[in-house]
């Protein structure tokens, strides 16, 4: 069986839901997201499910997952620390290690 190589350009992640839905759908062909979502499905099978698997020549190239919308979050960016503040924190941490 020939190994299927999916380029980074072809590795997609799509999340879909409407405001009336209780469940969201996530489709991915990204190897990073496949691993991440498979771990979550294994840990929380009552809330996260694989609803479709895409294969070519028997090799999994994509999956579609379903999960409650309440678990979909977009985080705001972290506040960037100035170099001065980083140095202060570094010194403070060092004082606790003594």
N, C-alpha and C positions, 0 to 999 in steps of 0.2 A: 504494500500500500504506500503510495506516495505521500510524503509530508506536505501539508498545505501551509504555505507561508502567506500570512496576511500582512501587508505593509502597514506601517503606523498610520499612513493616510487613510487606509481602509478600516482602521479600528475605530468604530463609532460607539457613542453612548447616547441614547435617546430616552428621555423621561416624558411620560404622557399622563395627563389626567384633566378632568374638568372640575369646576368648583362644586358640582353636584355629586361627583364620584366620592366613594369612600376608599377606593383602592387606586393606587398608581401602578403604571406599567413601566418597566425599565427594560429596554432592548440594548444589548451590547455585543460587539464583536471584538472588544478590547480585552487582551489577555489579562491585563491588570484588573479590570472591572469584573471579568469572569471569576477570577480567583477570590476577589473581595466579596462578591455577591454569593458565591458558593459557600464561603465560610459563614456568612450571615444566615443563609438558608439552613445550613447544618445546625447552627446554634439556636435558631428560632423558627423551627418548621411550622409552628402554628400561625405565624404572622407573615413569613416570607416563603414564596413558592416559585419553583420553576414551572412556567406554563407552556414553554415551547423551546425546542432545541434545534438549531440549524446544523446540518451536517453536510459535508462533501466527502465522498469516498469513505464514509464511516467515521470521519474525523469531525469533532465538534468545532464549529467555527463561530457560533453565536448562541446566545440564549436570551429568552424573554422571561422576566421575573415579574411577580405581582406582590404588592405589599400595601399596607394601610398608608394613606397619604400623610398621616400624622408623623411618620418617620422620615418624610422628605423635608430637608432643611437646607437653606442656603445661609452660610455664615458670613458675617461682615468681615472685612479684612482686619487683620491685627494692626494695632497701632505700632508704627515703626519707632524704635527707640533711638535716641541720638547716641553718638559715640560716647559722649560724656556720661549719659545715663547708664549705658552698658558698663562703663568702667566703674561707676559707683556701685552697681549691683555686683560686679565681679569682686570688688574689694570687700563688700559687705558679706558675700558668701565665703570668701577666704577667711574673714574674721571668725565665722562660725566653725570653721574646720580646725581652728587652733586648739 
